[in-house]
Amino acid sequence: MIEKVYDYSTTDEKTVEKLIMDDNVNYIHMVFNRGDGLPEHYSNSNVYMNVIRGNLSITLDDQETHIYQGGTLLEIPYNTKMHVRNEGD
């Protein structure tokens, strides 16, 4: 088999899975229920966030909070203050 397969959970429960962690990319799969999220932190690389379903509430640096729907891909620069969470259902 030439390809490498990565399985991830399809649960609706809070999940943070580090799927790929290598020299080329860190790929982390996250599911947040209403009120869940990550602690405020600074990005340690260029970050790409792909909203698969639901809505993502994110505050970057001193901006107002933005809400992004499923089907959105965000690019967030290195060393950006991030507050990532789910404020919706």
C-alpha positions as CSV (number, residue, x, y, z in Angstrom):
1,M,0.0,0.0,0.0
2,I,1.5,3.3,-1.1
3,E,-0.8,5.7,0.7
4,K,-0.9,6.2,4.5
5,V,-4.4,6.3,6.0
6,Y,-5.4,8.4,9.0
7,D,-8.7,7.7,10.7
8,Y,-10.4,10.3,12.9
9,S,-13.4,10.2,15.1
10,T,-16.8,11.3,13.8
11,T,-18.2,11.9,17.3
12,D,-20.3,14.8,18.5
13,E,-18.4,14.8,21.8
14,K,-15.5,17.1,22.6
15,T,-12.4,15.7,20.9
16,V,-8.9,16.9,20.2
17,E,-6.9,14.4,18.1
18,K,-3.3,15.0,16.8
19,L,-3.5,13.1,13.5
20,I,-0.3,14.1,11.7
21,M,2.7,15.6,13.5
22,D,5.7,15.6,11.2
23,D,8.2,18.1,9.7
24,N,5.7,19.1,6.9
25,V,2.5,19.6,8.8
26,N,0.7,19.3,12.1
27,Y,-2.9,18.3,11.5
28,I,-5.2,18.4,14.5
29,H,-8.8,17.3,14.4
30,M,-11.1,19.1,17.0
31,V,-14.8,18.8,17.9
32,F,-16.2,21.4,20.4
33,N,-19.6,21.4,21.9
34,R,-21.4,24.6,22.9
35,G,-19.1,26.5,25.3
36,D,-16.0,24.3,24.6
37,G,-12.8,25.6,23.0
38,L,-9.1,26.1,23.4
39,P,-7.4,28.3,26.0
40,E,-6.3,31.6,24.6
41,H,-2.8,31.2,23.0
42,Y,-0.5,32.4,20.3
43,S,-0.1,30.4,17.1
44,N,3.3,28.8,16.9
45,S,3.2,28.5,13.1
46,N,1.0,29.5,10.2
47,V,-2.3,27.9,11.0
48,Y,-5.0,26.7,8.6
49,M,-8.4,26.0,10.1
50,N,-11.0,24.1,8.1
51,V,-14.5,24.4,9.5
52,I,-16.1,21.1,8.5
53,R,-19.6,21.5,10.1
54,G,-21.2,23.8,12.6
55,N,-19.8,27.2,13.4
56,L,-16.4,28.4,14.7
57,S,-16.2,31.4,17.0
58,I,-12.7,32.9,16.9
59,T,-11.1,36.1,18.2
60,L,-7.7,37.0,16.7
61,D,-5.4,39.5,18.4
62,D,-7.7,42.5,19.2
63,Q,-10.3,42.0,16.5
64,E,-14.0,41.5,17.3
65,T,-15.1,37.8,17.4
66,H,-15.9,36.4,14.0
67,I,-18.1,33.4,13.4
68,Y,-17.4,31.1,10.5
69,Q,-19.7,28.4,9.1
70,G,-18.9,24.9,7.9
71,G,-17.2,25.0,4.5
72,T,-14.8,27.8,5.5
73,L,-11.0,27.5,5.4
74,L,-9.1,30.1,7.5
75,E,-5.4,31.1,7.2
76,I,-4.0,32.5,10.5
77,P,-0.5,34.0,10.5
78,Y,2.3,32.9,12.9
79,N,2.3,34.5,16.4
80,T,-1.3,35.6,16.3
81,K,-3.3,35.6,19.6
82,M,-6.1,33.1,19.2
83,H,-9.2,32.4,21.2
84,V,-11.0,29.5,19.5
85,R,-14.4,28.2,20.7
86,N,-17.9,27.1,19.8
87,E,-20.5,29.6,21.0
88,G,-23.3,28.0,19.0
89,D,-25.2,24.7,19.0
